[in-house]
Amino acid sequence: MSDQTLPASQRVRRRTDFEDIYARGVKRHGRFMTMFVLDRTGADGTAPPEAVARLGVAATRKLGGAVVRNRAKRVSRELFRRHKPETALDVVVVPRREFLAADLPSLERDYIVLLTARGGSPAGPRRGPRRGAGAR
């Protein structure tokens, strides 16, 4: 069983790390989840030797009770274990309600598509709500 656990070095745990990934990472929307991805390699394309891919799961109470949120976290960790990025990426998965009803192959497809998608700009600072055409 110990070979199936996700070591602490492969987890995003601190709030500051989550905030950094939200602010500087690329936000990607899928059918079952939203994913934030932050590449931690340097400008020269290399990462420090201790840098590994890390996973964070943000399952909020909007998703459901504790049992439901823990199931979403377990499934997210399993997806990460099966399809771990080779590069030093920080990945934060935000499961949607549809995540819980989906079968594993569908979740895997969605996860892989979001993880391997190229392009998109890093999510910039959060802005307030948009104003209507006549509001000033």
N, C-alpha and C positions, 0 to 999 in steps of 0.2 A: 504494500500500500504506500510506502514511503516514496517509491519511484513515481507515484502519481500526484504527489503534492507539488504545488507551485512554490518554489523557494522565495524567500523574502526579497532576494536580489532581482527577481523577475516580477515584482509587484509594485504598482504605484500606490503609495500608502499615505503620504503627507498631503495635506490640503494645499500647500504651496505648490507642490508638483502638479496636482490636478489643475490649479488655477493657471499655471504656466502652460500646460498642454492646451487648455481651453483658449488661452490668449494667443499663443504662437503657433498652434497646430492647425492642420487642415481639417475642416469639418465636412463629413460626408454623410449623406442621408441614404438609408436603405429601406427596404420594405419592413424589416423586423427590428432594426436598430439604427441608432445614429452613432457614428464613430468619429473620434478625434484622433488624428495621427500626427505625431511630432517626430521628425527625423533628428536624432542626436549626433549624427556624424558631423565632423568639422567641415570647414570650407574646402579642405583638400580631399574630402571624400573618405577620410579614415576616421575611425572611432577609437577611443582609448581601449586597450585590451580588456579591461574589466567591464566595458559597456555591453550590455545584452538587451534584448527586447524585453519590455516590461508591459504589464497589463494592469489596467484599473477598470473597475466596474462601478458605474453610478446608477444603482437601482433605487429610485426614490419611492416614497410612500404613495405617490400617484399610481405606481404600478400595482400595488396591492399590499397585503399584510406581510409580516415577517417571513412566513413560510414561502410565499410566492416570490418575494425578493431574493431569498436565499437560493431558491431553485434557479432563478434567472442568473445569479452569480455563478452557481456551479456549472450551468450549461455554458456560460461565457468563458469560464476558465478551461473547460474541455475543448471548446473551439480554438482557443489560444494554444493549448497544448498540441492539438492535432495539426495546426497550421501556423507554427511559430515563425515569425519573420527571421531571416538570417542576419539582417542588419540591426543596428541599434535604434530601434523605433520604440516610442512610447505610444501605447494604444489605450484609449479610454472608450469603453463600450457603454452606451446608454440604451438599454433595452426598451422597446415599446410594448404595449399591451399584447399586440399580435405575436410577440416573441414567445409567449407562454403556450400558445395554441399550435405553433408551428412544429413540424417534424424536424428531426436533426439534419437530414440532407438539405432541406430548404434553408435552414439556418446556416449550414456550412457554405452553401452557394452565396448567400447574401454576405456573409462574413468575408469570404475570399474576394468577391467583387469589390467590396468597400476597401479592403486592405491593399489590393493591388491596383486600385484606380490611380491613374496619374493625373496631374494637373490640379487645378484649383488653387486658390490663393490662401495663404494662411489666414485664419480668422483674426481679424483686427480687433481693436478695442470695441467693446459693446457700446451701441448707441441707443438713445432713447427711442420711444415710439415715433413713427413717422407722423407728420402733421398732414391734415387734409389740405385740399387745394385752396380753400378759402381761409384757413386758419393762419393767423400770424401772431 
